[in-house]
Amino acid sequence: MVTRMRRTIFDDQHDLFRSAVRQFVAQEVSPHVAEWETAGIVSRDLFLAAGRNGFLGMSVPEDLGGGGTDDFRYNLILGEELAAAGTGGAGLSLTLHNDICLPYFLHLTTDEQKRRWLPGICSGELITAIAMTEPGTGSDLGSVATTALRDGDHYVVNGSKTFITNGINADLVITAVKTDPSQRHKGMSLVVLERGMAGFERGRNLDKVGLHSQDTAELFFSDVPVPVANLLGTEGQGFVHLVHNLAQERLSIAAAGVAAARAAFDWTLAYCKERTAFGQPIGSFQHSRFQLAEMRTELELGQVFVDRCVESLNAGDLTVEEAAMAKWWCTEMQKRMVDRGVQLHGGYGYMLEYPIARAYTDARITTIYGGTTEIMKEIIGRSLGV
Ligand SMILES: Cc1cc2nc3c(=O)[nH]c(=O)nc-3n(C[C@H](O)[C@H](O)[C@H](O)COP(=O)(O)OP(=O)(O)OC[C@H]3O[C@@H](n4cnc5c(N)ncnc54)[C@H](O)[C@@H]3O)c2cc1C
């Protein structure tokens, strides 16, 4: 193992937490990954086990079942350890629940909603998802066509969503809807659809290039009566709520990207030392050494930026643009790293029994979901006044 550049953002508590997470991943996650990859979905037991061990809802107040520590470094550690162990789609199930969905339930809810949902989210009994993308629109969120029209104390929801992570397992789905279909962004709201609501159907568990253990599904809504008590935040402010929370989502994806890239680097370096060609280890060819040197350099650059962004997030001043920078650069770096890793593994890099092969297929989506690289650059570019 190569000595890493010293990271300065953690204290002893974080180190202890990391040891506990590593043990959890080795005992409760890694042994099941192959089975879940074949099944196309993780067992709900994964969430229950994570909940039992205190790895769900670390930022939720203790009286509601959480860890009582609003410190994203704990989320970061969980995401890093899941990625480093090559858990792929299984790891994403948990980080989506913790890093991406939970903030909506924590910060946009009434006291009644908190009591109703947070204990189950922390125990793993309630699995969450967020549904923005539709068959007709992804990047262009303002064009969401799913409607939620008020009828007394209910909204009547009609439409469909696609590519929804945790889509099959989810009990609570944060759903982006138009409460005023005559408007674009200003007509958007967020409502929570619950498992079992009349007219809420799930489609196929979609067949993907990678992330096989992750259930990614279509959702269909036909006259679903959703109580107004399931509105998240303010009606008409859905887009504002999404923009606010997408910064943490993008940082989570960036951080997982760096951790996955580091795992790819470690596997590749080990392979380069052990495999020989023309009577010498393949890592000793100058080209291989330069590739490895570049990989190592990019890893440290990405890590320093992610760590700095995590400090900003904790301080409450991470900007949308900074999160976009982290997301596009770190995931593009991840993509380059796994590609180089496959090349240096030769034919074995294309065999799924080697972790680099699965890392390669799992990585491809990261520059697309959570906002594409192009949309990230749009966000940054627009902020420059050009
Ligand atoms: C495995 C997986 C999991 C996902 N999980 C979720 C989830 O949990 N919840 C959810 O809501 N969504 C999810 N998504 C959807 C994902 O976020 C979208 O696929 C993504 O935002 C892109 O949207 P799109 O597919 O409609 O592509 P489009 O928006 O149609 O984009 C197609 C291409 O056009 C480019 N493009 C679009 N607009 C512009 C522009 N203005 N300037 C330059 N280029 C542009 C894009 O960058 C892209 O290259 C998931 C997708 C996958 C595959």
The ligand as an SDF file (V2000), in Angstrom:
LIG
                    3D

 53 58  0  0  0  0  0  0  0  0999 V2000
  -28.0170    4.4190  -12.8850 C   0  0  0  0  0  0  0  0  0  0  0  0
  -28.7560    5.7080  -12.8370 C   0  0  0  0  0  0  0  0  0  0  0  0
  -29.2390    6.1720  -11.6180 C   0  0  0  0  0  0  0  0  0  0  0  0
  -29.9730    7.3500  -11.5690 C   0  0  0  0  0  0  0  0  0  0  0  0
  -30.5510    7.7430  -10.3850 N   0  0  0  0  0  0  0  0  0  0  0  0
  -31.4430    8.7660  -10.3930 C   0  0  0  0  0  0  0  0  0  0  0  0
  -32.2180    9.0570   -9.2440 C   0  0  0  0  0  0  0  0  0  0  0  0
  -32.1080    8.3890   -8.2010 O   0  0  0  0  0  0  0  0  0  0  0  0
  -33.1210   10.0680   -9.3150 N   0  0  0  0  0  0  0  0  0  0  0  0
  -33.2940   10.8160  -10.4310 C   0  0  0  0  0  0  0  0  0  0  0  0
  -34.1150   11.7140  -10.4300 O   0  0  0  0  0  0  0  0  0  0  0  0
  -32.5500   10.5810  -11.5500 N   0  0  0  0  0  0  0  0  0  0  0  0
  -31.6490    9.5650  -11.5530 C   0  0  0  0  0  0  0  0  0  0  0  0
  -30.9280    9.2790  -12.6870 N   0  0  0  0  0  0  0  0  0  0  0  0
  -31.1030   10.1150  -13.8510 C   0  0  0  0  0  0  0  0  0  0  0  0
  -29.8970   11.0100  -14.1780 C   0  0  0  0  0  0  0  0  0  0  0  0
  -29.7480   12.0010  -13.1790 O   0  0  0  0  0  0  0  0  0  0  0  0
  -30.1300   11.6000  -15.5770 C   0  0  0  0  0  0  0  0  0  0  0  0
  -29.9660   10.5250  -16.4930 O   0  0  0  0  0  0  0  0  0  0  0  0
  -29.1560   12.7170  -15.8920 C   0  0  0  0  0  0  0  0  0  0  0  0
  -29.4420   13.8600  -15.1210 O   0  0  0  0  0  0  0  0  0  0  0  0
  -29.2050   13.1120  -17.3720 C   0  0  0  0  0  0  0  0  0  0  0  0
  -30.5190   13.2970  -17.8190 O   0  0  0  0  0  0  0  0  0  0  0  0
  -31.0250   12.5620  -19.1650 P   0  0  0  0  0  0  0  0  0  0  0  0
  -30.7040   11.1270  -19.0400 O   0  0  0  0  0  0  0  0  0  0  0  0
  -32.4100   12.9660  -19.4150 O   0  0  0  0  0  0  0  0  0  0  0  0
  -30.0940   13.1410  -20.2970 O   0  0  0  0  0  0  0  0  0  0  0  0
  -30.3580   14.4970  -21.1310 P   0  0  0  0  0  0  0  0  0  0  0  0
  -30.7090   15.5940  -20.2100 O   0  0  0  0  0  0  0  0  0  0  0  0
  -31.2820   14.1780  -22.2370 O   0  0  0  0  0  0  0  0  0  0  0  0
  -28.9060   14.7520  -21.7050 O   0  0  0  0  0  0  0  0  0  0  0  0
  -28.3800   14.0550  -22.8310 C   0  0  0  0  0  0  0  0  0  0  0  0
  -27.0330   14.6910  -23.1860 C   0  0  0  0  0  0  0  0  0  0  0  0
  -27.2470   16.0850  -23.5290 O   0  0  0  0  0  0  0  0  0  0  0  0
  -26.4080   16.8860  -22.7260 C   0  0  0  0  0  0  0  0  0  0  0  0
  -27.0850   18.1530  -22.4020 N   0  0  0  0  0  0  0  0  0  0  0  0
  -28.3400   18.3370  -21.9310 C   0  0  0  0  0  0  0  0  0  0  0  0
  -28.5750   19.6330  -21.7180 N   0  0  0  0  0  0  0  0  0  0  0  0
  -27.4380   20.2840  -22.0300 C   0  0  0  0  0  0  0  0  0  0  0  0
  -27.0330   21.6550  -22.0030 C   0  0  0  0  0  0  0  0  0  0  0  0
  -27.8380   22.6300  -21.5760 N   0  0  0  0  0  0  0  0  0  0  0  0
  -25.7790   21.9570  -22.4110 N   0  0  0  0  0  0  0  0  0  0  0  0
  -24.9170   20.9830  -22.8220 C   0  0  0  0  0  0  0  0  0  0  0  0
  -25.2440   19.6770  -22.8620 N   0  0  0  0  0  0  0  0  0  0  0  0
  -26.4760   19.3370  -22.4640 C   0  0  0  0  0  0  0  0  0  0  0  0
  -26.1530   16.0730  -21.4680 C   0  0  0  0  0  0  0  0  0  0  0  0
  -24.9850   16.5210  -20.7780 O   0  0  0  0  0  0  0  0  0  0  0  0
  -26.0390   14.6830  -22.0400 C   0  0  0  0  0  0  0  0  0  0  0  0
  -24.7410   14.4790  -22.5190 O   0  0  0  0  0  0  0  0  0  0  0  0
  -30.1550    8.1280  -12.7550 C   0  0  0  0  0  0  0  0  0  0  0  0
  -29.6280    7.6780  -13.9570 C   0  0  0  0  0  0  0  0  0  0  0  0
  -28.9800    6.4760  -14.0190 C   0  0  0  0  0  0  0  0  0  0  0  0
  -28.5190    5.9840  -15.3690 C   0  0  0  0  0  0  0  0  0  0  0  0
  1  2  1  0
  2  3  1  0
  2 52  2  0
  3  4  2  0
  4  5  1  0
  4 50  1  0
  5  6  2  0
  6  7  1  0
  6 13  1  0
  7  8  2  0
  7  9  1  0
  9 10  1  0
 10 11  2  0
 10 12  1  0
 12 13  2  0
 13 14  1  0
 14 15  1  0
 14 50  1  0
 15 16  1  0
 16 17  1  0
 16 18  1  0
 18 19  1  0
 18 20  1  0
 20 21  1  0
 20 22  1  0
 22 23  1  0
 23 24  1  0
 24 25  2  0
 24 26  1  0
 24 27  1  0
 27 28  1  0
 28 29  2  0
 28 30  1  0
 28 31  1  0
 31 32  1  0
 32 33  1  0
 33 34  1  0
 33 48  1  0
 34 35  1  0
 35 36  1  0
 35 46  1  0
 36 37  1  0
 36 45  1  0
 37 38  2  0
 38 39  1  0
 39 40  1  0
 39 45  2  0
 40 41  1  0
 40 42  2  0
 42 43  1  0
 43 44  2  0
 44 45  1  0
 46 47  1  0
 46 48  1  0
 48 49  1  0
 50 51  2  0
 51 52  1  0
 52 53  1  0
M  END
$$$$
